[in-house]
Amino acid sequence: MSVSTATPKPAGMRQMNERIVLQAVRVHGPLPKSEIARLTHLSTQTTSLIVDRLIDDGLLAREARTRVQGRMGQPSVPISLRADGAFSIGVKVGRRSLDVLTMDFAGQVHARDVIEYAYPDPRTVFSLLAAKLDHMMAALGDDAAKVVGIGVAAPLWLGGWRNFFDTPPEVFAAWNEIDIRARVQALTALPVEFAKDTTAACAAELLMGQGRGLRDFLYVFIGTFIGGGLVIDGRLHAGPKGNAGAVGSFPLMSEGMPQLLNVASVYVLEKRFTDAGFPAAAAHDQRALSAQLWPLCEAWLDAACPALAAAIATAAALVDLDGIVIDGELDRQLLREVLSRTDTALDAFEWQGMLRPRLVEGEIGADARAMGGAILPLYAHFAPRHVLFLKSGLSA
C-alpha cells in the first residue's frame, strides 16, 4: 500500500520501516531500491524516501551503477550499508581469555585485543575490561561518538564445571553471584547487551556466515567447552532462559553418564597435550597437526566425533533442520577432520522417520563469540524491534 507524502507516518512506524530497510540490506547485501521494496513489501515511493533519508543520516550509501545481465533500461544503483555509519564493541568473557573488538556498521572488525589467563578471576577481569574499553574508544578517534553500545558474550554458568580446572574454588564460585551485564554496564555510559557466548557466536554465523543460506540449523562451537545455538525459520532462537542450543550438556549414554563437553571440548584435547608434555595452546593451531601431536588428536577425535554425532542425531529427531554448522577455535584442517569423522559416525544411526541434516563448516572461527557480542547492540539499535534477526519476512 502506498503512503501519501501529504500524510506523514507516525514516528514509530517510520522508525520501524527504516529498520526493516536496513535489515534487508544487511541480510541480502547491496540492493537497488526496487529490490529493497520487493523484499520489504514497502511501496516503491516509501522505499525511495526511506533510503534517501538513511543516506542523509550516514547509514546507507550509493554504490556505482551496475547493469543487471539480461535486463534492458538504465543500470541500477545498489544501496549498501555505510561502514562508518555506526560502530559497536564486542566483548567475550571466556574461561581462558577476555576478547574485545570493535566492529563497524557493515560488520568488519577494526581492532581486536585478547588477554589470556589460566582462569577468569572476577577480581581482575572487570578492571582489565575497563582498560580495554578505554583503549578501544580512544583508538576509534572521532568515530567513538558513533559507538551505539557494547555487546557481551559469556557462558551462562561461568562458575560451573570448576573441577575441570586447576582453579581456587572460591574464584569460580564468585561468578555465581555476579550479573555480568550489570558489572559491564557499571563501567560505561553506553548501553550494554548480553547473550550466552555460543548464542552470540551463532548470531555472527547467522548474519555473516553460513546462516545466509540456511533457514533452520543447529550451530555447534567447539571451544574450551563445546556449546551451541539454534536458528529456526531464519531467526536466532535463544529460548525463554537464553540457553537454547546447549549441546555441551547433552548426556552421553555411557558409564558415569558424562556430558558431551566431557569428551568433545577443546580442554579435553589440551589435557591430552599437557599430560604428554606439550603446550595446551598447541590444541588451537597448526602444531596440533604435527607428527608428534597427531596421535593425540586422533585419540580425541575417536571419542569426540561419535559423541557429537549422537547429539546431532537426537537434535535432528526433535527439530527439523537444514543443517548443522560446526565451528570452533581449532586449526581449520583439524576442524574439517571433525566434520568428516562426525559425518562418518552419523552413518551408523538409523534415520528412518527423520531427515539427516548435512554438516557445514562454519565461516567465522575463533572470533565468533566476540563478533556476535558486537552484533547485539547494532541489532538492538537498528533492527526491527519485534525480532532480533528478521530473515523470513525478507525472503524471496
C-alpha positions as CSV (number, residue, x, y, z in Angstrom):
1,M,0.0,0.0,0.0
2,S,1.4,3.4,-1.0
3,V,1.9,6.1,1.6
4,S,0.9,9.6,0.7
5,T,3.6,12.2,1.2
6,A,0.8,14.6,2.4
7,T,0.1,12.4,5.4
8,P,3.2,11.7,7.5
9,K,3.5,8.3,9.1
10,P,3.7,8.1,12.9
11,A,7.3,8.3,14.1
12,G,7.1,4.7,15.5
13,M,6.0,3.3,12.1
14,R,8.7,5.4,10.3
15,Q,11.4,4.1,12.6
16,M,10.2,0.5,12.1
17,N,10.2,0.9,8.3
18,E,13.7,2.3,8.4
19,R,14.9,-0.6,10.5
20,I,13.3,-3.1,8.1
21,V,15.1,-1.4,5.1
22,L,18.4,-1.5,7.0
23,Q,17.8,-5.2,7.8
24,A,17.1,-6.1,4.2
25,V,20.4,-4.6,3.1
26,R,22.3,-6.2,5.9
27,V,20.9,-9.7,5.2
28,H,21.0,-9.6,1.4
29,G,23.9,-7.2,0.7
30,P,23.8,-4.2,-1.7
31,L,20.5,-3.9,-3.4
32,P,18.8,-1.4,-5.7
33,K,15.8,0.4,-4.4
34,S,13.4,-1.7,-6.4
35,E,14.7,-4.9,-4.9
36,I,14.5,-3.4,-1.4
37,A,10.9,-2.5,-2.0
38,R,10.2,-6.1,-3.2
39,L,11.8,-7.7,-0.2
40,T,10.3,-5.4,2.5
41,H,6.8,-5.2,0.9
42,L,7.0,-1.4,1.1
43,S,5.9,0.7,-1.8
44,T,8.4,2.0,-4.2
45,Q,7.8,5.6,-3.2
46,T,8.1,4.8,0.6
47,T,11.3,2.8,0.0
48,S,12.8,5.6,-2.0
49,L,12.0,8.1,0.7
50,I,13.4,5.9,3.5
51,V,16.6,5.0,1.6
52,D,17.3,8.7,0.8
53,R,16.7,9.6,4.4
54,L,19.1,6.9,5.6
55,I,21.7,8.0,3.1
56,D,21.4,11.6,4.5
57,D,21.8,10.1,8.0
58,G,25.0,8.4,7.0
59,L,23.8,4.8,7.4
60,L,23.4,3.8,3.8
61,A,25.5,4.7,0.7
62,R,25.0,4.6,-3.0
63,E,27.4,2.4,-4.9
64,A,28.5,2.6,-8.6
65,R,25.8,1.9,-11.1
66,T,25.6,-1.7,-12.3
67,R,23.7,-3.3,-15.2
68,V,21.9,-6.5,-14.5
69,Q,22.6,-9.1,-17.2
70,G,19.6,-9.7,-19.4
71,R,17.8,-6.6,-18.4
72,M,17.1,-3.6,-20.5
73,G,17.0,0.0,-19.3
74,Q,19.2,2.1,-17.1
75,P,21.8,0.4,-14.8
76,S,20.6,0.1,-11.2
77,V,22.3,1.8,-8.3
78,P,23.0,-0.7,-5.5
79,I,22.4,0.6,-1.9
80,S,24.8,-0.7,0.7
81,L,25.4,-0.2,4.4
82,R,27.8,2.6,5.1
83,A,30.6,1.0,7.1
84,D,31.4,4.1,9.2
85,G,27.7,4.9,9.9
86,A,27.9,3.3,13.3
87,F,30.2,1.2,15.5
88,S,29.9,-1.3,18.3
89,I,32.2,-3.0,20.8
90,G,32.1,-6.8,21.3
91,V,33.3,-8.5,24.4
92,K,33.8,-12.2,25.1
93,V,34.4,-13.1,28.7
94,G,35.6,-16.7,28.5
95,R,37.1,-19.4,30.7
96,R,40.5,-18.9,29.1
97,S,40.6,-15.4,27.7
98,L,39.0,-11.9,27.5
99,D,38.4,-10.8,23.9
100,V,37.5,-7.2,23.0
101,L,36.9,-5.9,19.5
102,T,35.4,-3.0,17.6
103,M,33.0,-3.6,14.7
104,D,31.7,-1.2,12.1
105,F,28.1,-0.9,10.7
106,A,29.0,-3.3,7.9
107,G,30.3,-6.0,10.2
108,Q,34.0,-5.5,9.7
109,V,36.3,-5.8,12.7
110,H,38.6,-2.8,13.1
111,A,40.6,-3.7,16.2
112,R,40.9,-6.7,18.4
113,D,42.7,-7.5,21.6
114,V,42.9,-10.7,23.6
115,I,44.1,-11.2,27.2
116,E,44.7,-14.8,28.0
117,Y,44.6,-16.2,31.6
118,A,44.6,-19.6,33.3
119,Y,41.2,-18.9,34.7
120,P,38.8,-15.9,34.8
121,D,39.2,-14.2,38.2
122,P,36.4,-11.6,38.7
123,R,38.7,-9.6,40.9
124,T,40.8,-8.7,37.8
125,V,38.6,-9.4,34.7
126,F,36.5,-6.3,35.0
127,S,39.4,-4.0,35.7
128,L,41.2,-5.4,32.6
129,L,38.0,-4.9,30.6
130,A,37.6,-1.3,31.7
131,A,41.1,-0.6,30.5
132,K,40.5,-2.3,27.2
133,L,37.2,-0.4,26.6
134,D,39.0,2.9,27.2
135,H,41.7,1.8,24.7
136,M,39.2,0.8,22.0
137,M,37.3,4.0,22.3
138,A,40.5,6.0,22.1
139,A,41.6,4.1,19.0
140,L,38.3,5.0,17.2
141,G,39.1,8.7,17.5
142,D,36.3,10.8,16.2
143,D,34.3,7.7,15.3
144,A,33.9,6.9,19.1
145,A,30.9,9.2,19.0
146,K,29.2,6.7,16.7
147,V,29.5,3.7,19.1
148,V,26.0,2.6,19.8
149,G,26.7,0.1,22.5
150,I,28.7,-2.8,23.9
151,G,27.7,-6.4,23.5
152,V,28.9,-9.0,26.0
153,A,29.1,-12.7,25.3
154,A,29.9,-15.1,28.2
155,P,28.9,-18.6,29.4
156,L,25.7,-18.5,31.4
157,W,27.4,-20.6,34.1
158,L,30.9,-19.2,34.0
159,G,31.4,-20.6,37.5
160,G,30.3,-24.1,36.6
161,W,32.4,-27.2,35.9
162,R,35.2,-25.8,38.0
163,N,36.5,-29.3,38.8
164,F,37.9,-29.4,35.3
165,F,40.4,-26.5,36.0
166,D,43.2,-26.0,38.5
167,T,41.4,-23.0,40.0
168,P,40.8,-21.8,43.5
169,P,37.2,-22.9,44.2
170,E,36.2,-19.5,45.6
171,V,37.2,-17.8,42.3
172,F,34.7,-19.8,40.2
173,A,32.1,-19.8,42.9
174,A,32.2,-15.9,42.9
175,W,30.8,-15.9,39.3
176,N,27.5,-17.4,40.6
177,E,26.8,-14.1,42.4
178,I,27.8,-11.8,39.5
179,D,25.5,-10.2,37.0
180,I,28.0,-9.8,34.1
181,R,25.8,-7.4,32.1
182,A,25.3,-5.2,35.1
183,R,29.0,-5.2,36.0
184,V,30.0,-4.2,32.5
185,Q,27.2,-1.6,32.5
186,A,28.8,0.0,35.6
187,L,32.0,0.6,33.5
188,T,30.3,2.6,30.7
189,A,27.6,5.1,29.9
190,L,26.9,3.1,26.7
191,P,24.0,0.6,26.6
192,V,25.1,-3.0,27.2
193,E,23.6,-6.1,25.7
194,F,24.3,-9.6,26.9
195,A,23.9,-13.1,25.4
196,K,25.3,-16.6,26.1
197,D,28.6,-16.9,24.3
198,T,27.7,-19.6,21.9
199,T,24.3,-17.9,21.2
200,A,26.3,-14.8,20.3
201,A,28.6,-16.9,18.1
202,C,25.5,-18.3,16.4
203,A,24.3,-14.8,15.7
204,A,27.6,-14.0,13.9
205,E,27.3,-17.1,11.8
206,L,23.7,-16.3,11.0
207,L,24.4,-12.9,9.7
208,M,27.9,-13.1,8.3
209,G,28.5,-16.8,7.6
210,Q,26.6,-20.0,6.6
211,G,23.4,-18.7,8.1
212,R,22.8,-16.6,4.9
213,G,22.0,-19.8,3.1
214,L,20.3,-21.9,5.9
215,R,16.9,-21.3,7.4
216,D,17.0,-23.9,10.2
217,F,20.2,-25.1,11.7
218,L,21.9,-26.1,14.9
219,Y,25.1,-24.3,15.5
220,V,28.0,-26.1,17.3
221,F,31.1,-24.2,18.5
222,I,34.0,-26.3,19.8
223,G,35.7,-24.0,22.3
224,T,37.2,-24.6,25.8
225,F,33.8,-26.2,26.3
226,I,31.6,-27.3,23.3
227,G,28.4,-25.3,23.1
228,G,25.9,-24.1,20.5
229,G,23.0,-22.1,19.3
230,L,19.7,-22.6,17.4
231,V,18.2,-20.9,14.4
232,I,14.6,-21.6,13.5
233,D,12.9,-20.2,10.4
234,G,15.9,-17.9,9.8
235,R,15.7,-16.4,13.3
236,L,18.0,-16.8,16.3
237,H,16.1,-18.8,18.9
238,A,17.6,-18.1,22.3
239,G,14.8,-19.7,24.3
240,P,13.0,-18.3,27.4
241,K,16.1,-18.5,29.6
242,G,18.6,-17.7,26.8
243,N,20.1,-21.3,26.8
244,A,18.7,-22.9,23.6
245,G,21.2,-25.0,21.7
246,A,23.2,-26.0,24.8
247,V,24.7,-29.1,23.1
248,G,27.6,-29.3,25.6
249,S,25.2,-30.5,28.3
250,F,23.9,-33.3,26.1
251,P,24.1,-36.5,28.2
252,L,26.1,-39.4,26.8
253,M,24.7,-42.9,27.3
254,S,27.9,-44.4,28.8
255,E,29.4,-45.2,32.1
256,G,29.0,-42.4,34.6
257,M,26.6,-40.5,32.3
258,P,29.1,-37.8,31.2
259,Q,28.1,-34.9,29.1
260,L,29.2,-34.1,25.5
261,L,31.5,-31.4,26.8
262,N,33.4,-34.1,28.8
263,V,34.7,-35.6,25.5
264,A,34.3,-33.1,22.7
265,S,35.6,-29.9,24.2
266,V,39.0,-28.3,23.4
267,Y,40.0,-28.5,27.0
268,V,40.0,-32.3,26.7
269,L,42.4,-32.1,23.8
270,E,44.5,-29.6,25.8
271,K,44.7,-32.1,28.7
272,R,45.9,-34.8,26.4
273,F,48.7,-32.5,25.2
274,T,49.8,-31.3,28.6
275,D,49.7,-34.8,30.0
276,A,52.2,-35.7,27.2
277,G,54.4,-32.7,28.0
278,F,53.2,-30.5,25.2
279,P,51.8,-26.9,25.5
280,A,48.0,-26.6,25.8
281,A,48.0,-23.8,23.3
282,A,49.0,-26.2,20.5
283,A,45.5,-27.5,20.5
284,H,44.4,-24.3,18.8
285,D,46.8,-24.0,15.9
286,Q,48.8,-25.9,13.3
287,R,51.0,-27.6,15.9
288,A,48.2,-30.0,16.5
289,L,48.7,-31.4,13.0
290,S,52.4,-32.2,13.6
291,A,53.6,-35.8,13.6
292,Q,54.2,-35.7,17.3
293,L,50.8,-34.4,18.3
294,W,48.6,-36.0,15.7
295,P,48.2,-39.3,17.5
296,L,46.8,-37.4,20.5
297,C,44.4,-35.6,18.1
298,E,43.4,-39.0,16.7
299,A,42.5,-40.3,20.2
300,W,40.5,-37.1,20.9
301,L,38.7,-37.4,17.5
302,D,37.9,-41.1,18.1
303,A,36.0,-40.2,21.3
304,A,34.6,-36.7,20.3
305,C,33.1,-37.4,16.9
306,P,30.8,-40.3,17.7
307,A,29.6,-38.4,20.8
308,L,28.9,-35.3,18.7
309,A,27.1,-37.5,16.1
310,A,24.8,-38.8,18.8
311,A,23.9,-35.3,19.9
312,I,23.3,-34.3,16.3
313,A,21.0,-37.3,15.6
314,T,18.9,-36.5,18.7
315,A,18.7,-32.9,17.7
316,A,17.5,-33.9,14.2
317,A,14.8,-36.0,15.7
318,L,13.5,-33.1,17.8
319,V,13.9,-30.2,15.3
320,D,13.6,-30.4,11.5
321,L,17.0,-29.0,10.5
322,D,18.5,-27.9,7.2
323,G,22.0,-28.4,8.5
324,I,24.5,-28.5,11.4
325,V,27.0,-25.7,11.3
326,I,30.2,-26.6,13.2
327,D,32.9,-24.1,14.0
328,G,35.5,-23.6,16.7
329,E,38.8,-22.3,17.9
330,L,40.7,-25.1,16.2
331,D,43.0,-25.1,13.2
332,R,40.8,-25.3,10.1
333,Q,42.2,-28.6,9.0
334,L,41.5,-30.2,12.3
335,L,38.0,-28.7,12.3
336,R,37.4,-30.3,8.9
337,E,38.6,-33.6,10.3
338,V,35.9,-33.2,13.0
339,L,33.2,-32.7,10.3
340,S,34.4,-35.6,8.2
341,R,34.6,-38.1,11.1
342,T,31.3,-36.9,12.6
343,D,29.6,-37.3,9.2
344,T,31.0,-40.9,9.0
345,A,29.8,-41.6,12.5
346,L,26.3,-40.5,11.5
347,D,26.2,-43.4,9.0
348,A,25.8,-45.8,11.9
349,F,22.5,-44.3,13.0
350,E,19.0,-45.4,11.9
351,W,17.5,-42.4,10.0
352,Q,14.1,-43.9,9.3
353,G,11.4,-41.4,10.3
354,M,13.7,-38.4,10.3
355,L,15.8,-36.4,7.9
356,R,19.6,-36.5,8.2
357,P,21.0,-32.9,8.3
358,R,24.1,-32.1,6.3
359,L,27.2,-30.9,8.2
360,V,28.6,-27.5,7.2
361,E,31.8,-25.8,8.2
362,G,31.4,-22.5,10.0
363,E,32.9,-19.4,8.4
364,I,33.7,-17.1,11.4
365,G,36.1,-19.0,13.5
366,A,37.6,-18.1,16.9
367,D,36.3,-14.5,16.8
368,A,32.6,-15.7,16.5
369,R,31.7,-15.0,20.1
370,A,33.1,-11.5,20.4
371,M,31.8,-10.7,16.9
372,G,28.4,-12.0,17.9
373,G,28.6,-9.8,21.0
374,A,29.3,-6.7,18.8
375,I,26.3,-7.6,16.7
376,L,23.9,-7.4,19.7
377,P,24.0,-3.6,20.2
378,L,23.8,-3.0,16.4
379,Y,20.6,-5.0,16.3
380,A,19.2,-3.5,19.5
381,H,19.7,-0.1,17.9
382,F,18.9,-0.7,14.2
383,A,16.9,-3.9,13.7
384,P,13.1,-4.2,13.8
385,R,12.2,-4.4,17.5
386,H,9.8,-7.3,17.2
387,V,12.5,-9.8,16.3
388,L,16.3,-9.9,16.8
389,F,17.1,-11.4,13.4
390,L,14.3,-10.8,10.9
391,K,15.0,-13.0,7.9
392,S,12.0,-15.0,7.0
393,G,10.0,-11.8,6.3
394,L,12.6,-10.7,3.8
395,S,12.9,-13.9,1.8
396,A,12.2,-14.0,-1.9
